[in-house]
């Protein structure tokens, strides 16, 4: 409450109990945007990927292990797209929940990058607008990661062939 005024979302006509029950039914994985991206990956024949890798921070929605690319498909509300613009319309409970989600997302992104992974974050509204653009971003990341891996392998091979010689 701020100055005696409830911060419940202005457009919310449900009681807090009803809203809680509705939100509890929302799935955390295999969502419509995730399914749309999976279909687009299949249409583009992007190769093998895993879903919801438990061994990686944040359990990315899609993982391309050989290229070390992790893809998250995030809901606009729960992950706080443009959160500063609408955070004041939420109850304190939801503001804290979404802020916590955003902190966790940042922490997992950082941990994956430190482990050598390239992280792609796709927002729900981007999937709704044009899944092919989202897939293009992933394809570009896969190609860039693959190219950098090949260059690193070539440099390592050259160093083994000519010990003591510096390779640029």
C-alpha positions in Angstrom: 0.0 0.0 0.0 1.2 3.5 -0.8 -0.3 6.4 1.0 -3.4 4.3 2.0 -4.0 3.4 -1.7 -4.0 -0.2 -2.8 -1.4 -1.0 -5.5 -3.5 -3.8 -7.0 -3.3 -3.7 -10.8 -5.9 -1.2 -12.0 -7.3 -3.5 -14.6 -7.5 -6.5 -12.3 -11.1 -7.3 -11.4 -10.2 -10.6 -9.6 -9.7 -11.0 -5.9 -6.1 -11.7 -4.8 -7.1 -15.4 -4.1 -8.7 -15.8 -7.6 -5.7 -14.2 -9.3 -3.4 -16.5 -7.4 -5.3 -19.5 -8.5 -5.3 -18.4 -12.1 -1.6 -17.6 -12.1 -0.8 -21.0 -10.5 -2.3 -22.6 -13.6 0.2 -20.9 -15.9 2.8 -23.3 -17.2 6.5 -22.5 -16.8 7.5 -24.7 -19.7 6.2 -26.0 -23.0 4.4 -22.6 -23.4 2.8 -21.5 -26.7 5.8 -19.2 -27.5 8.2 -22.1 -26.8 6.2 -24.5 -29.1 6.2 -21.8 -31.8 10.0 -21.5 -31.6 10.4 -25.3 -31.6 8.3 -25.5 -34.8 10.3 -22.8 -36.4 13.6 -24.5 -35.5 12.2 -27.7 -37.1 11.2 -25.8 -40.2 14.7 -24.4 -40.5 16.3 -27.8 -39.8 18.5 -26.2 -37.1 19.8 -29.5 -35.9 19.7 -31.2 -32.6 18.7 -29.2 -29.5 17.7 -30.1 -26.0 14.8 -28.6 -24.0 15.1 -27.4 -20.4 18.6 -28.6 -19.7 18.7 -29.2 -16.0 22.5 -29.1 -15.7 22.7 -25.5 -16.8 22.0 -22.3 -14.8 18.4 -21.2 -15.4 17.4 -24.4 -17.3 17.4 -22.7 -20.7 14.4 -23.5 -22.9 16.6 -24.6 -25.8 20.2 -25.7 -25.7 22.5 -26.3 -28.7 25.4 -28.1 -26.9 28.0 -28.4 -29.6 27.8 -24.7 -30.3 27.3 -23.8 -26.6 24.2 -21.6 -27.4 21.4 -21.3 -24.8 18.0 -19.9 -25.7 15.4 -18.5 -23.3 11.9 -17.8 -24.4 10.5 -15.4 -21.8 7.0 -14.3 -21.1 6.7 -10.5 -21.2 4.8 -10.3 -17.8 6.6 -12.8 -15.6 10.1 -11.8 -16.8 9.4 -8.0 -16.8 9.7 -6.7 -20.3 9.8 -2.9 -20.0 9.2 -3.4 -16.3 10.1 0.1 -15.1 7.3 1.5 -17.3 4.5 -0.5 -15.5 5.9 -1.7 -12.2 3.9 0.9 -10.2 0.6 -0.6 -11.4 1.3 -3.9 -9.6 0.7 -5.1 -6.1 3.8 -5.2 -3.9 3.7 -9.0 -4.1 3.9 -9.0 -7.9 6.4 -6.3 -8.1 8.7 -8.3 -5.8 8.1 -11.5 -7.7 8.9 -10.0 -11.1 11.9 -8.1 -9.7 13.2 -11.4 -8.3 12.7 -13.1 -11.7 14.7 -10.4 -13.4 17.5 -10.6 -10.9 17.6 -14.4 -11.3 17.6 -14.1 -15.1 20.5 -11.7 -15.0 22.4 -14.0 -12.6 21.8 -17.1 -14.8 22.8 -15.2 -17.9 26.0 -14.1 -16.3 26.8 -17.6 -15.1 26.2 -19.1 -18.5 28.5 -16.5 -20.2 31.2 -17.2 -17.6 30.9 -20.9 -18.6 31.5 -20.0 -22.3 27.9 -20.1 -23.5 26.3 -17.6 -25.8 22.9 -16.6 -24.4 19.9 -15.6 -26.6 16.8 -14.2 -24.9 13.6 -14.1 -26.9 10.6 -12.3 -25.6 7.0 -13.5 -26.0 5.9 -10.5 -28.0 8.8 -11.1 -30.5 7.6 -14.6 -31.1 4.0 -13.4 -31.5 5.2 -10.8 -34.0 7.5 -12.9 -36.2 9.1 -16.2 -35.1 11.3 -16.3 -38.1 13.2 -13.2 -36.9 13.8 -14.9 -33.6 15.1 -18.0 -35.4 17.4 -15.9 -37.5 19.0 -14.5 -34.3 19.5 -18.1 -33.0 21.0 -19.1 -36.4 23.4 -16.2 -36.4 24.5 -17.1 -32.8 25.0 -20.7 -33.9 27.2 -19.7 -36.8 29.2 -17.2 -34.8 29.8 -19.6 -32.0 30.7 -22.4 -34.4 33.2 -20.1 -36.3 34.9 -18.9 -33.1 35.2 -22.6 -32.0 36.8 -23.5 -35.3 39.2 -20.6 -35.0 40.2 -21.6 -31.5 40.7 -25.2 -32.5 42.9 -24.1 -35.5 45.0 -21.9 -33.2 45.4 -24.7 -30.7 46.4 -27.1 -33.6 49.0 -24.6 -35.0 50.5 -24.1 -31.5 50.9 -27.9 -31.1 52.6 -28.1 -34.5 55.1 -25.4 -33.8 55.8 -25.3 -30.1 57.3 -22.1 -28.9 56.3 -20.1 -31.9 53.7 -17.4 -31.2 50.6 -17.6 -33.5 48.7 -14.3 -34.0 
